Amino acid sequence: MNLHYLVREPKNIQAQNPLLLLLHGYGSNEEDLFSFASELPEEYYVISVRAPYNLQPYGHAWYAIHFDADENKFSDDVQAQQSRDLIASFIDEVLEKYPIAKEQVTLIGFSQGSILSYATALSYPEKISRVVALSGYLNENILVTEYQKKANQHLQFYISHGTVDQVIPVDWARKAKPFLENLGFSVTYKEYPIGHGVSPQNFYDFKNWLESTK
């Protein structure tokens, strides 16, 4: 496998089970989002992936974030595109290794993992059915060219963000809903009075969304 990961196998075994693929944020690791795997619906494989770039002294990233002399933050979009493609090929590897329904792959990303979830789903819609984008934003610069022409109308998005997020401004997150709806996608968007994190209500709401959509 091209990426390190943790797996929780489904309790309700079917011929082919759906998959929830968890993508953590900058500076974290595969154990972070996996901590709530036991609370996710039992029919899913839950796989939490470690991002490929090591940070010092610890933690991992999907791509580098740099600061210029004026403390402006910018992303390494080339690394982000490489990670987007790594995730897409990792999905292929997972489908070969486990009896997963290839038309039922959902990405759940937090922060940088959320940014990569948007990019992977829009660039490789044939591999993804739904996206849960937590505390992230949609970066058009890391999408493949002519992504609009792909067969993607099945994609569904759940987006949430904290109104007092000091890491990724809520204004950035709000742009995703009209952008995606303009492309014809089904989008659920929610905000919570929190910072850069996932509140219990947010978790409850996206879990309900998972159970009410397919």
Secondary structure as UniProt FT lines:
FT   STRAND          5..8
FT   STRAND          17..23
FT   TURN            26..27
FT   HELIX           30..34
FT   TURN            35..36
FT   HELIX           37..39
FT   TURN            42..43
FT   STRAND          45..49
FT   STRAND          53..54
FT   STRAND          60..61
FT   STRAND          65..67
FT   TURN            69..70
FT   STRAND          73..75
FT   HELIX           77..97
FT   STRAND          100..110
FT   HELIX           112..123
FT   HELIX           125..127
FT   STRAND          130..134
FT   HELIX           140..142
FT   TURN            145..146
FT   HELIX           147..149
FT   TURN            153..154
FT   STRAND          156..162
FT   TURN            163..164
FT   HELIX           170..174
FT   HELIX           176..182
FT   TURN            183..184
FT   STRAND          186..192
FT   HELIX           200..212
//
